[in-house]
Amino acid sequence: MKLLVTGGAGYVGGVCATVLVERGHEVVVLDDFSTGNRDGVPAGATLVEGDVAELASTVLNPSFDGVLHFAARSLVGESVVKPEEYWHGNVVTSLALLDAMRAADVTNLVFSSTAATYGEPEQVPITEDMPTRPTNTYGATKLAIDHAITSYAIAHGLAATSLRYFNVAGAYRAAGENRVVETHLIPLVLQVALGHRADIKIFGDDWPTPDGTCVRDYIHVADLADAHLLALESNAAGIHRILNLGSGEGFSVREVIDVCREVTGHPIPAVVAPRRAGDPAVLVASSRRAIGELGWAPSRTDLRTVVEDAWAFTSSLGDRAHSAPR
């Protein structure tokens, strides 16, 4: 297949583009490098540098078989204080992409959505039929795009799947997490192991969980990439599926730090800090629908495997690593 991957220089987009190239697909990456890394674009992919909203209509033509849409602003905290950048950067850009797909008669779409669309869940594991009540602008923009995709599927025959990720982690070959602004737990802990941070903050140790720290569901980025290709291959005209992607198992913050200590051989100091507003105690996905509908079989669900792959990538970066000062 000939595929457009928007945001293919980012973490998840770059891994998915790498897997697609390895499996013999023709990949065109469209990225403006506002947050992505040039070395995240896989060899063998064609790179078009620029804004998705501006260039999608120029890049797309009827020779394309599908689009995987990863390009987005994704910092939760920033989305609350700069909502305009998220409504324009996420929603307006996605609408421009959908219109470019219509004009080029490209009807197959996989959209990178998020568990942030659910907000604070009433129960876990979270299933796709639970209420969507996002608590931040980032989650609200992704939910708005999901609604837009549904309407395009009904009105215009778009074949689409939105994949709602939980905590993506790990690495695949030369592709992994290396952001200028990092907010995810595992890469932050590994930055401490490398000496780029003095310690890791634990936001609250009095949560109603077995060890008092928040519990999260971690999905390996390579398993995630597999799901994207399966979705692309099984999309049906006029139907918009929404599927959760997670490991189905929760690990506490302390468990993650302990595994990172074992894998890296570093002590990794941890400091308890006040709770953050809006943090749920437990977030775990039910991926039963994705497993059933896609035939998805995640094989890297062990936390140690996730951390080992992330550490192999992070420790190999050298001067290319983005890190916070002490």
GIBEL-V225515 format. One record per residue. SS is DSSP state (@ for helix, = for strand, . for the rest). PSI is psi in whole degrees, 0 to 359 (none if undefined). D_CENTER is the distance of its C-alpha to the mean C-alpha in whole Angstrom. Layout:
ss=SS psi=PSI d_center=D_CENTER
ss=SS psi=PSI d_center=D_CENTER
//
This chain:
ss=. psi=150 d_center=23
ss== psi=122 d_center=22
ss== psi=139 d_center=19
ss== psi=128 d_center=17
ss== psi=104 d_center=14
ss== psi=139 d_center=13
ss=. psi=27 d_center=11
ss=. psi=3 d_center=12
ss=. psi=357 d_center=13
ss=. psi=185 d_center=9
ss=@ psi=293 d_center=8
ss=@ psi=317 d_center=5
ss=@ psi=321 d_center=8
ss=@ psi=319 d_center=11
ss=@ psi=316 d_center=10
ss=@ psi=318 d_center=10
ss=@ psi=321 d_center=13
ss=@ psi=313 d_center=15
ss=@ psi=319 d_center=15
ss=@ psi=317 d_center=16
ss=@ psi=316 d_center=19
ss=@ psi=328 d_center=20
ss=. psi=12 d_center=21
ss=. psi=11 d_center=23
ss=. psi=152 d_center=21
ss== psi=118 d_center=22
ss== psi=130 d_center=19
ss== psi=120 d_center=19
ss== psi=128 d_center=16
ss== psi=116 d_center=17
ss== psi=142 d_center=16
ss=. psi=0 d_center=17
ss=. psi=27 d_center=16
ss=. psi=330 d_center=16
ss=. psi=345 d_center=13
ss=. psi=171 d_center=13
ss=. psi=139 d_center=15
ss=@ psi=325 d_center=18
ss=@ psi=1 d_center=18
ss=@ psi=345 d_center=15
ss=. psi=121 d_center=16
ss=. psi=146 d_center=18
ss=. psi=137 d_center=21
ss=. psi=344 d_center=23
ss=. psi=149 d_center=20
ss== psi=129 d_center=22
ss== psi=129 d_center=21
ss== psi=118 d_center=21
ss== psi=127 d_center=21
ss=. psi=182 d_center=21
ss=. psi=133 d_center=19
ss=@ psi=315 d_center=18
ss=@ psi=326 d_center=20
ss=@ psi=327 d_center=23
ss=@ psi=347 d_center=23
ss=@ psi=319 d_center=21
ss=@ psi=336 d_center=25
ss=@ psi=321 d_center=26
ss=@ psi=315 d_center=24
ss=. psi=142 d_center=23
ss=. psi=171 d_center=27
ss=. psi=351 d_center=28
ss=. psi=347 d_center=27
ss=. psi=142 d_center=23
ss=. psi=344 d_center=22
ss== psi=171 d_center=19
ss== psi=136 d_center=16
ss== psi=117 d_center=12
ss== psi=103 d_center=11
ss=. psi=338 d_center=8
ss=. psi=125 d_center=10
ss=. psi=157 d_center=10
ss=. psi=138 d_center=11
ss=. psi=18 d_center=9
ss=. psi=115 d_center=11
ss=@ psi=309 d_center=13
ss=@ psi=316 d_center=16
ss=@ psi=324 d_center=17
ss=@ psi=333 d_center=16
ss=@ psi=324 d_center=19
ss=@ psi=342 d_center=21
ss=. psi=59 d_center=20
ss=@ psi=327 d_center=20
ss=@ psi=325 d_center=21
ss=@ psi=331 d_center=19
ss=@ psi=321 d_center=16
ss=@ psi=320 d_center=18
ss=@ psi=311 d_center=19
ss=@ psi=330 d_center=16
ss=@ psi=303 d_center=14
ss=@ psi=309 d_center=17
ss=@ psi=318 d_center=19
ss=@ psi=317 d_center=17
ss=@ psi=322 d_center=16
ss=@ psi=320 d_center=20
ss=@ psi=321 d_center=21
ss=@ psi=315 d_center=19
ss=@ psi=319 d_center=20
ss=@ psi=323 d_center=23
ss=@ psi=323 d_center=23
ss=@ psi=317 d_center=22
ss=@ psi=314 d_center=25
ss=@ psi=327 d_center=28
ss=@ psi=359 d_center=27
ss=. psi=43 d_center=27
ss=. psi=117 d_center=23
ss=. psi=6 d_center=22
ss== psi=121 d_center=20
ss== psi=137 d_center=16
ss== psi=125 d_center=13
ss== psi=133 d_center=10
ss== psi=98 d_center=7
ss== psi=199 d_center=8
ss== psi=153 d_center=7
ss=@ psi=346 d_center=10
ss=@ psi=346 d_center=11
ss=@ psi=336 d_center=13
ss=. psi=337 d_center=15
ss== psi=220 d_center=16
ss=. psi=111 d_center=19
ss=. psi=149 d_center=19
ss=. psi=334 d_center=23
ss=. psi=161 d_center=22
ss=. psi=153 d_center=20
ss=. psi=153 d_center=19
ss== psi=130 d_center=17
ss=. psi=164 d_center=18
ss=. psi=342 d_center=17
ss=. psi=5 d_center=21
ss=. psi=157 d_center=20
ss=. psi=145 d_center=21
ss=. psi=111 d_center=18
ss== psi=72 d_center=19
ss=. psi=144 d_center=17
ss=. psi=6 d_center=18
ss=. psi=165 d_center=16
ss=@ psi=323 d_center=16
ss=@ psi=307 d_center=13
ss=@ psi=324 d_center=12
ss=@ psi=321 d_center=16
ss=@ psi=321 d_center=15
ss=@ psi=322 d_center=12
ss=@ psi=320 d_center=15
ss=@ psi=320 d_center=17
ss=@ psi=320 d_center=15
ss=@ psi=316 d_center=15
ss=@ psi=318 d_center=19
ss=@ psi=318 d_center=20
ss=@ psi=318 d_center=18
ss=@ psi=315 d_center=20
ss=@ psi=324 d_center=23
ss=@ psi=324 d_center=23
ss=@ psi=315 d_center=23
ss=@ psi=315 d_center=26
ss=@ psi=326 d_center=28
ss=@ psi=6 d_center=27
ss=. psi=17 d_center=26
ss=. psi=137 d_center=22
ss== psi=115 d_center=21
ss== psi=152 d_center=17
ss== psi=130 d_center=14
ss== psi=127 d_center=12
ss== psi=116 d_center=9
ss== psi=106 d_center=8
ss== psi=154 d_center=6
ss=. psi=232 d_center=8
ss== psi=106 d_center=8
ss== psi=137 d_center=6
ss== psi=179 d_center=9
ss=. psi=189 d_center=12
ss=. psi=164 d_center=12
ss== psi=116 d_center=14
ss=. psi=239 d_center=17
ss=. psi=11 d_center=17
ss== psi=128 d_center=13
ss=. psi=191 d_center=12
ss=. psi=122 d_center=11
ss=. psi=70 d_center=13
ss=. psi=152 d_center=13
ss=. psi=316 d_center=16
ss=. psi=109 d_center=15
ss=. psi=134 d_center=13
ss=. psi=352 d_center=13
ss=. psi=143 d_center=11
ss=@ psi=307 d_center=14
ss=@ psi=310 d_center=14
ss=@ psi=329 d_center=14
ss=@ psi=317 d_center=16
ss=@ psi=319 d_center=19
ss=@ psi=331 d_center=19
ss=@ psi=326 d_center=20
ss=@ psi=316 d_center=23
ss=@ psi=327 d_center=24
ss=. psi=353 d_center=24
ss=. psi=11 d_center=26
ss=. psi=345 d_center=24
ss=. psi=151 d_center=24
ss=. psi=327 d_center=27
ss=. psi=173 d_center=25
ss== psi=134 d_center=22
ss== psi=134 d_center=22
ss== psi=113 d_center=22
ss== psi=84 d_center=22
ss=. psi=132 d_center=25
ss=. psi=23 d_center=27
ss=. psi=28 d_center=28
ss=. psi=157 d_center=26
ss=. psi=65 d_center=27
ss=. psi=166 d_center=25
ss=. psi=322 d_center=27
ss=. psi=10 d_center=27
ss=. psi=356 d_center=26
ss=. psi=158 d_center=23
ss=. psi=148 d_center=20
ss== psi=133 d_center=18
ss== psi=159 d_center=15
ss== psi=121 d_center=13
ss== psi=126 d_center=11
ss== psi=134 d_center=10
ss== psi=136 d_center=10
ss=@ psi=331 d_center=8
ss=@ psi=323 d_center=11
ss=@ psi=322 d_center=12
ss=@ psi=315 d_center=8
ss=@ psi=320 d_center=10
ss=@ psi=318 d_center=13
ss=@ psi=324 d_center=12
ss=@ psi=315 d_center=11
ss=@ psi=320 d_center=15
ss=@ psi=321 d_center=16
ss=@ psi=316 d_center=15
ss=@ psi=320 d_center=17
ss=@ psi=342 d_center=20
ss=@ psi=4 d_center=21
ss=. psi=147 d_center=20
ss=. psi=141 d_center=23
ss=. psi=134 d_center=25
ss=. psi=2 d_center=25
ss=. psi=132 d_center=22
ss== psi=109 d_center=19
ss== psi=146 d_center=17
ss== psi=120 d_center=15
ss== psi=136 d_center=13
ss== psi=146 d_center=12
ss== psi=116 d_center=10
ss=. psi=178 d_center=11
ss=. psi=342 d_center=14
ss=. psi=4 d_center=16
ss=. psi=141 d_center=18
ss== psi=143 d_center=18
ss== psi=137 d_center=18
ss== psi=164 d_center=20
ss=@ psi=317 d_center=19
ss=@ psi=322 d_center=23
ss=@ psi=319 d_center=22
ss=@ psi=315 d_center=19
ss=@ psi=317 d_center=21
ss=@ psi=317 d_center=24
ss=@ psi=321 d_center=22
ss=@ psi=321 d_center=21
ss=@ psi=316 d_center=25
ss=@ psi=316 d_center=26
ss=@ psi=318 d_center=24
ss=@ psi=336 d_center=24
ss=. psi=15 d_center=28
ss=. psi=151 d_center=28
ss=. psi=326 d_center=29
ss=. psi=80 d_center=26
ss=. psi=141 d_center=27
ss== psi=139 d_center=26
ss== psi=128 d_center=27
ss== psi=129 d_center=27
ss== psi=168 d_center=26
ss=. psi=154 d_center=27
ss=. psi=151 d_center=24
ss=. psi=137 d_center=22
ss=. psi=135 d_center=22
ss=. psi=356 d_center=20
ss=. psi=118 d_center=18
ss=. psi=153 d_center=19
ss=. psi=319 d_center=21
ss== psi=132 d_center=19
ss== psi=109 d_center=15
ss=. psi=138 d_center=15
ss== psi=149 d_center=14
ss=. psi=117 d_center=17
ss=. psi=19 d_center=15
ss=@ psi=320 d_center=19
ss=@ psi=318 d_center=19
ss=@ psi=320 d_center=16
ss=@ psi=318 d_center=18
ss=@ psi=315 d_center=21
ss=@ psi=328 d_center=20
ss=@ psi=343 d_center=18
ss=. psi=27 d_center=20
ss=. psi=136 d_center=17
ss=. psi=82 d_center=18
ss=. psi=131 d_center=16
ss=. psi=2 d_center=18
ss=. psi=46 d_center=16
ss=. psi=351 d_center=16
ss=. psi=129 d_center=19
ss=@ psi=322 d_center=17
ss=@ psi=320 d_center=20
ss=@ psi=316 d_center=18
ss=@ psi=311 d_center=15
ss=@ psi=319 d_center=17
ss=@ psi=317 d_center=19
ss=@ psi=320 d_center=17
ss=@ psi=318 d_center=15
ss=@ psi=319 d_center=18
ss=@ psi=319 d_center=20
ss=@ psi=309 d_center=17
ss=@ psi=317 d_center=18
ss=@ psi=345 d_center=21
ss=@ psi=352 d_center=22
ss=. psi=323 d_center=21
ss=@ psi=231 d_center=24
ss=@ psi=350 d_center=25
ss=@ psi=356 d_center=21
ss=. psi=136 d_center=20
ss=. psi=131 d_center=19
ss=. psi=160 d_center=20
ss=. psi=144 d_center=22
ss=. psi=159 d_center=25
ss=. psi=none d_center=27
//
